[in-house]
């Protein structure tokens, strides 16, 4: 009986030991599998991160060794209206620091800024006139764009009531992307913005224009040295297909300046005055994508506005759609404000953020506050004392234009600086 008891105890001990070992092995195997999975996932993330870092470094390299200590303003991805459609991550990231010497400032009042979001793919654009060639609306990376085909000369004009809508002082902005054409061996691919007189004939009258080419040259206005060379870093960037570039043009009477990305590529004080309308053209050697087209009037001296009205409005501080992250091309407006505040040490401002009426009121209110805060952070980073700035978000509660048109909404999306 004693031997039987010992046998039973020994058997039970061995059984428990086996179960315990199997359980330990199972837990160990589960932990190993989890670790392998985590490492694999981390490897994928790291590779993707390295790819993005390389893309950012390549863009930063285009600044020819221009190292900036400016940090980019963080995205506020939680403040999105339901209408916001985001595409894949764009690796063609441009750091604000690359634009640190940018001096382009857009006009005060927007007179043409089409909203393409409601337009259907493969349809003719509702807000542009196609004078020659072919262009249509397409979706690209979650956005609606105007696509100009390759293969034939194309001329596109903003759809306006007359051929005499340009004031004496105006600005033009857009983002363009040159597409690689494997069917053509030509590397001379022209994209142009042409400044026209009201009585110009598009078939025969030479324009006063900025003409960009994808290899290394430009033509500009009354400067008689056409085909002028572009900066080497910009040439390399323009020769890379499927990369967005920001185009900006400033005209005030006989003075004109043209920018591609952070570079001022042309300037002239001998422009013919009296422009009436513009057109966009392509020579057909390559296709182009266009987005964020904006035509604005004016650009009054901001300090005079402060003296006479106690505030000024800027549409030059731009944000990603439904976010508080500041776009690089905003540096022109920011640099102007910093310069003014350093020249006038007594100036203190309340920075007011405003949105259009699209989306929910509470979301817009928070978004406008976040944007005002982002502007304050950036100005502080650029050397303005924090004590000279406060912020307030108003959402869509203080419109300065009607919210029933794309241009009206664009005018309502603004940042105001109110003197304290």
LOMIKE-765604 format. One record per residue (C-alpha): residue in three letters; x, y, z. Coordinates in steps of 0.5 Angstrom, whole numbers, plus 2048, in hexadecimal, padded with zeros to 3 digits. Layout:
ALAXYZ...
# end
This chain:
UNK800800800UNK806805802UNK8098037FBUNK8038047F7UNK80280B7FBUNK80980D7F9UNK80880B7F2UNK80180F7F1UNK8058157F4UNK80B8147F0UNK8068147EAUNK80281A7ECUNK80981E7EDUNK80B81C7E6UNK80581E7E2UNK8058257E6UNK80C8267E3UNK80A8247DCUNK8048287DCUNK80882E7DFUNK80E82D7DAUNK80982D7D4UNK8068337D7UNK80D8367D7UNK80E8347D0UNK8088377CEUNK80983D7D1UNK81083E7CFUNK80E83C7C8UNK8088417C8UNK80E8467CAUNK8138457C5UNK80D8457BFUNK80B84C7C2UNK81284E7C2UNK81384C7BBUNK80D84F7B9UNK80F8567BDUNK8168567BAUNK8138557B3UNK80E85A7B3UNK81385F7B6UNK81885D7B0UNK81285F7ABUNK8118667AFUNK8198677B0UNK8198667A8UNK81386A7A7UNK8168707ABUNK81D86F7A8UNK81A8707A1UNK8168767A4UNK81C8797A7UNK8208787A0UNK81A87C79DUNK81B8817A2UNK8228827A1UNK82288279AUNK81D88879AUNK82288B79FUNK82888A79BUNK82488E796UNK82689479AUNK82D894799UNK82F8927A0UNK82A8977A3UNK82A8947AAUNK8248977AEUNK8238977B5UNK81C8987B4UNK8178927B7UNK8118917B3UNK80A8927B6UNK80788C7B8UNK8018897B5UNK7FA8897B8UNK7F78837B5UNK7F18837BAUNK7EE8897B7UNK7EB8877B0UNK7E58887ADUNK7E18827AAUNK7E28857A4UNK7E98857A4UNK7EC87F7A0UNK7F387D7A1UNK7F887979CUNK7FE87579EUNK8048787A1UNK80787D79CUNK80F87C79DUNK810882799UNK8108867A0UNK81388D7A0UNK8168907A6UNK8148977A8UNK81B8987A9UNK81D8977A2UNK81889D7A1UNK81C8A27A6UNK81E8A77A2UNK8178A779EUNK8148AE79DUNK80E8AD798UNK8078AF79CUNK8018AE798UNK7FB8B3797UNK7F68B579CUNK7F08B4798UNK7EF8AD795UNK7EB8AE78EUNK7EC8A778BUNK7ED8A078FUNK7E989B78CUNK7E7895791UNK7E888F78DUNK7E588A792UNK7DE88978FUNK7E0888788UNK7E0881785UNK7E687E782UNK7E787E77AUNK7E388477AUNK7E588B777UNK7E688F77CUNK7E089477EUNK7E589A780UNK7EA89A77BUNK7E989B773UNK7ED89776FUNK7EF89B769UNK7F3896766UNK7F588E767UNK7F288A76CUNK7F288B774UNK7ED887779UNK7EC886780UNK7EF880783UNK7F087D78AUNK7F787C78DUNK7F987A794UNK7F387C797UNK7F2883793UNK7EF88678DUNK7F4889788UNK7F388C781UNK7F788777DUNK7FA88A776UNK7FC884771UNK80288376DUNK802883766UNK800889764UNK800891765UNK7FB89376BUNK7F989976DUNK7F489A773UNK7F18A0776UNK7ED8A277CUNK7E68A377BUNK7E48AA77CUNK7DF8AF77AUNK7E48B3776UNK7EB8B3773UNK7ED8B9777UNK7EC8B777FUNK7F48B8781UNK7F58BE785UNK7FB8C2785UNK7FE8BE78BUNK7FD8B678BUNK8008AF78DUNK7FF8A978AUNK8008A278DUNK80089B78CUNK80389478DUNK805890787UNK808889785UNK80C88777FUNK80A88077DUNK81087C779UNK80E87A772UNK811874770UNK80E875769UNK81387B768UNK81A87C768UNK81A883769UNK81C88676FUNK81A88D76DUNK81388D770UNK810894771UNK80A896776UNK80989E776UNK8048A3779UNK8038A8774UNK8018B0776UNK7FD8B3771UNK7FA8B976FUNK7F28BA76EUNK7F28BA767UNK7F88B5766UNK7F68AF761UNK7F88A9763UNK7FA8A675DUNK7FF8AB75BUNK8018B1760UNK8078AF764UNK8068AF76BUNK80A8B2771UNK80B8AC775UNK80F8A7779UNK8108A1776UNK81389B77AUNK817895776UNK81888F779UNK82088F778UNK82389577AUNK82089C777UNK81B8A1778UNK8188A7774UNK8158AD777UNK8118B3775UNK8158B9772UNK81C8B6774UNK81F8B576DUNK8248AF76FUNK81F8A976EUNK8218A2770UNK8248A5777UNK82789F77BUNK82489D781UNK82889B788UNK82B894787UNK82789178DUNK82189478AUNK823891783UNK82488A786UNK81D88A78AUNK81988C784UNK81D887780UNK81A882785UNK813880783UNK80D87F787UNK80F88478CUNK80B88A78EUNK80E89178DUNK80B898790UNK80A89D78BUNK8098A578DUNK8098AB789UNK8088B278CUNK8078B8787UNK8068BF789UNK8058C4783UNK80C8C377FUNK80F8BF785UNK80F8B7785UNK8128B2789UNK8128AA787UNK8138A578CUNK81489D78BUNK81489A792UNK81889E797UNK81C8A1791UNK81B8A878EUNK81C8A6787UNK81B8AD784UNK81A8B4785UNK8188BA780UNK8168C1781UNK8158C277AUNK80F8BE779UNK8098C1774UNK8048C4778UNK7FC8C3777UNK7FC8BB778UNK7F58B8777UNK7F58B1778UNK7F98AB778UNK7FA8A4775UNK7FD89E776UNK80189A771UNK80489376FUNK808891769UNK80688A769UNK80C88776BUNK80A885771UNK804885776UNK80388977CUNK7FF889782UNK7FC88F785UNK7F989178CUNK7F8896791UNK7F789C78BUNK7F68A278FUNK7F68A978CUNK7F68AF791UNK7F58B7790UNK7F98BC794UNK7FE8BB799UNK7FE8C279DUNK8048C47A2UNK8028C07A9UNK8058C67ADUNK8008CB7AAUNK7FA8C67ABUNK7FC8C67B3UNK7FD8CD7B3UNK7F68CF7AFUNK7F28C97B1UNK7F58C67B8UNK7F68BF7B4UNK7F88BB7AEUNK7F68B57AAUNK7FA8B07A7UNK7F88AA7A2UNK8008A97A2UNK8008A47A8UNK7FE89D7A5UNK7FC8977A8UNK7FB8907A6UNK7F488E7A5UNK7F088E7ACUNK7F688E7B0UNK7FB8937B3UNK8018917B0UNK8048977ACUNK8068967A5UNK80D8987A3UNK80B89E79EUNK8088A27A4UNK80F8A47A6UNK80F8AA7A1UNK8098AD7A6UNK80C8AA7ACUNK8138AE7AAUNK80F8B47A9UNK80C8B47AFUNK8128B37B3UNK8168B87B0UNK8108BD7B1UNK8108BB7B9UNK8178BC7B9UNK8178C37B6UNK8128C57BBUNK8138C27C2UNK80D8C57C5UNK8088C17C0UNK8048BB7C4UNK7FF8B77C1UNK7F98B37C2UNK7FA8AD7BCUNK7F28AB7BAUNK7F18A57B7UNK7EB8A57B2UNK7E889F7AEUNK7E289F7A8UNK7DC89C7AAUNK7DD8947A8UNK7DD88F7ADUNK7DA88F7B4UNK7DB8967B8UNK7DE8937BEUNK7E388F7BAUNK7E58967B6UNK7E589A7BDUNK7EB8957BFUNK7EE8957B8UNK7EE89C7B8UNK7F189D7BFUNK7F68977BDUNK7F989B7B7UNK7F98A27BBUNK7FD89E7C0UNK80289B7BBUNK8038A27B8UNK8058A57BFUNK80A89F7C0UNK80D8A07B9UNK80E8A77BAUNK8118A67C1UNK8168A17BEUNK8188A67B9UNK81A8AB7BEUNK8138AF7C1UNK8128AF7C8UNK80D8AB7CAUNK80A8B17CFUNK8088B57C9UNK8048B07C6UNK7FD8AD7C8UNK7F88A87C4UNK7F18A77C3UNK7ED8A37BFUNK7E68A57BCUNK7E489F7B7UNK7DF8A27B2UNK7DC8A77B6UNK7DF8AD7B3UNK7DF8AC7ACUNK7E18B27A7UNK7DE8AF7A1UNK7D88AB79FUNK7D98A37A0UNK7D58A279AUNK7DB8A1795UNK7E289E795UNK7E58A5795UNK7E18A879AUNK7E38A279FUNK7EA8A379DUNK7EA8AA79FUNK7E78A87A6UNK7EC8A37A7UNK7F18A87AAUNK7F68AA7B0UNK7F58B17B2UNK7FA8B57B7UNK7F68BA7BBUNK7FA8BF7BFUNK7FA8BF7C6
# end
